[in-house]
Amino acid sequence: MRLRESAHAVLTDEGGAILDECTGRWTHLTPTASAALLLLLAGTTQEQAASRFAERYGIGAEQAVRDVRTVADTLAAQGLAAVEPAPSRRRWRWWR
């Protein structure tokens, strides 16, 4: 998951917010939503993020998957994030 170019996050363990530059609107996040987003933005898959989320909060795997998916889907629906993975960069070999 990645945030749109016009979205800027301020995330902490106490919660967070995302500023949408296009609208000037802030979206406030609970501490658990902020933690889920931090894990998603770390470049992990939703499944990996949910696994870490379950470990962190001591909840079941199914609940963690639902929670992480809810955060991802809600931010995507608001136009703040893209759920699809970022395109990989092609690496050029300088010796060729």
Residue pairs with C-beta under 8 A, 6 or more apart in sequence:
1 40
1 41
1 46
1 72
1 75
1 81
1 82
1 83
1 85
2 41
2 81
2 82
2 85
2 86
3 9
3 18
3 41
3 75
3 80
3 81
3 82
4 20
4 79
4 80
4 81
4 82
6 20
6 21
6 22
7 18
7 19
7 20
7 21
7 80
7 81
8 18
8 19
8 21
9 16
9 17
9 18
9 19
9 37
9 41
10 16
10 17
10 18
10 19
11 29
11 34
11 37
11 38
12 34
13 31
13 34
13 35
14 31
14 34
15 28
15 29
15 30
15 31
15 33
15 34
16 28
16 29
16 33
16 34
16 37
17 26
17 27
17 28
17 29
18 26
18 27
18 29
18 75
18 80
19 25
19 26
20 26
20 27
20 78
20 79
20 80
27 75
27 78
27 80
29 37
32 57
32 67
33 71
35 53
35 56
35 57
36 49
36 53
36 67
36 68
36 71
36 72
37 71
37 75
39 48
39 49
39 52
39 53
39 68
40 46
40 49
40 68
40 71
40 72
42 49
44 52
46 65
46 68
46 69
46 72
47 65
49 68
50 61
50 64
50 65
50 67
50 68
50 69
51 61
51 64
53 59
53 64
53 67
53 68
54 60
54 61
54 63
54 64
57 64
59 67
72 81
72 83
73 83
75 81
76 82
76 83
